[in-house]
Amino acid sequence: MTTIDDLHRDHRAALLRHLGRREESALAAGYQLGRSALAADISLLEVVRVHHDVLIEVLRDTPADEVPAVAEAASDFLLELVASYDMSQRRTPGGRGRPG
């Protein structure tokens, strides 16, 4: 089962991999993290909070001239991370809640 601590650790590793490569496979890792978090009943707000916390950690070590590119890449990663939550809402009547 995925916990917030697991999510934080795995998110940091996957985001750093994405920042280093900017490849589809690195984004796919973000998507899989989101699926795991959704399956573990981690709320969307908690997922976004973890992303924010990890991004702040990364930005502390980022040279100023690289911050815009890192922020843009992190935004792309966040969209993949929360895609499962979006899809789960769209599958339910009225677009609310998870199927089930």
C-alpha positions as CSV (number, residue, x, y, z in Angstrom):
1,M,0.0,0.0,0.0
2,T,1.2,3.5,-0.8
3,T,1.6,5.9,2.0
4,I,2.2,9.7,1.9
5,D,5.9,9.0,2.8
6,D,6.1,6.4,-0.1
7,L,4.5,8.9,-2.4
8,H,6.9,11.7,-1.4
9,R,10.0,9.5,-1.9
10,D,8.8,8.0,-5.2
11,H,7.6,11.4,-6.5
12,R,10.9,13.0,-5.8
13,A,12.8,10.2,-7.6
14,A,10.4,10.3,-10.6
15,L,10.4,14.1,-10.9
16,L,14.1,14.3,-10.8
17,R,14.2,11.6,-13.5
18,H,11.8,13.7,-15.6
19,L,13.8,16.9,-15.1
20,G,16.9,15.0,-16.2
21,R,15.4,13.4,-19.3
22,R,12.2,15.1,-20.2
23,E,11.1,11.9,-21.9
24,E,7.7,10.2,-22.2
25,S,8.9,7.3,-20.0
26,A,9.6,9.8,-17.1
27,L,6.1,11.3,-17.5
28,A,4.7,7.8,-17.5
29,A,6.2,7.3,-14.0
30,G,4.3,10.3,-12.8
31,Y,1.1,8.8,-14.3
32,Q,1.7,5.5,-12.5
33,L,2.4,7.3,-9.2
34,G,-1.0,9.0,-9.6
35,R,-2.7,5.7,-10.2
36,S,-1.1,4.2,-7.1
37,A,-2.0,7.1,-5.0
38,L,-5.6,7.0,-6.2
39,A,-5.8,3.2,-5.5
40,A,-4.4,3.9,-2.0
41,D,-7.2,6.5,-1.4
42,I,-4.7,9.3,-1.1
43,S,-6.7,12.5,-1.8
44,L,-6.0,14.7,-4.7
45,L,-5.2,17.5,-2.3
46,E,-2.5,15.4,-0.6
47,V,-1.0,14.5,-4.0
48,V,-0.8,18.1,-5.0
49,R,0.7,19.0,-1.6
50,V,3.4,16.3,-2.0
51,H,4.2,17.7,-5.5
52,H,4.4,21.2,-4.2
53,D,6.7,20.1,-1.3
54,V,9.0,18.1,-3.7
55,L,9.1,21.0,-6.1
56,I,10.1,23.5,-3.4
57,E,12.9,21.1,-2.4
58,V,14.1,20.8,-6.0
59,L,13.9,24.6,-6.6
60,R,16.2,25.2,-3.6
61,D,19.0,23.5,-5.5
62,T,18.2,24.9,-8.9
63,P,20.2,27.7,-10.4
64,A,18.1,30.8,-11.0
65,D,18.4,30.7,-14.8
66,E,17.0,27.2,-14.8
67,V,14.0,27.8,-12.6
68,P,11.5,28.6,-15.5
69,A,12.4,25.4,-17.3
70,V,12.2,23.4,-14.1
71,A,8.8,24.9,-13.3
72,E,7.4,24.1,-16.7
73,A,8.7,20.5,-16.6
74,A,7.2,20.1,-13.1
75,S,3.9,21.4,-14.3
76,D,3.9,18.8,-17.1
77,F,4.7,16.1,-14.5
78,L,1.9,17.3,-12.2
79,L,-0.6,17.0,-15.0
80,E,0.4,13.3,-15.5
81,L,0.3,12.8,-11.8
82,V,-3.3,13.9,-11.4
83,A,-4.6,12.5,-14.7
84,S,-6.0,9.4,-13.0
85,Y,-8.0,11.6,-10.6
86,D,-9.5,13.5,-13.5
87,M,-10.4,10.3,-15.4
88,S,-12.0,8.8,-12.3
89,Q,-14.3,11.8,-12.0
90,R,-15.2,11.7,-15.6
91,R,-16.3,8.1,-15.5
92,T,-18.9,8.6,-12.8
93,P,-22.5,10.0,-13.3
94,G,-22.4,13.7,-12.8
95,G,-18.6,13.7,-12.9
96,R,-18.3,13.4,-9.1
97,G,-16.5,10.9,-7.0
98,R,-14.8,7.7,-8.0
99,P,-16.6,4.8,-9.7
100,G,-17.7,2.1,-7.5
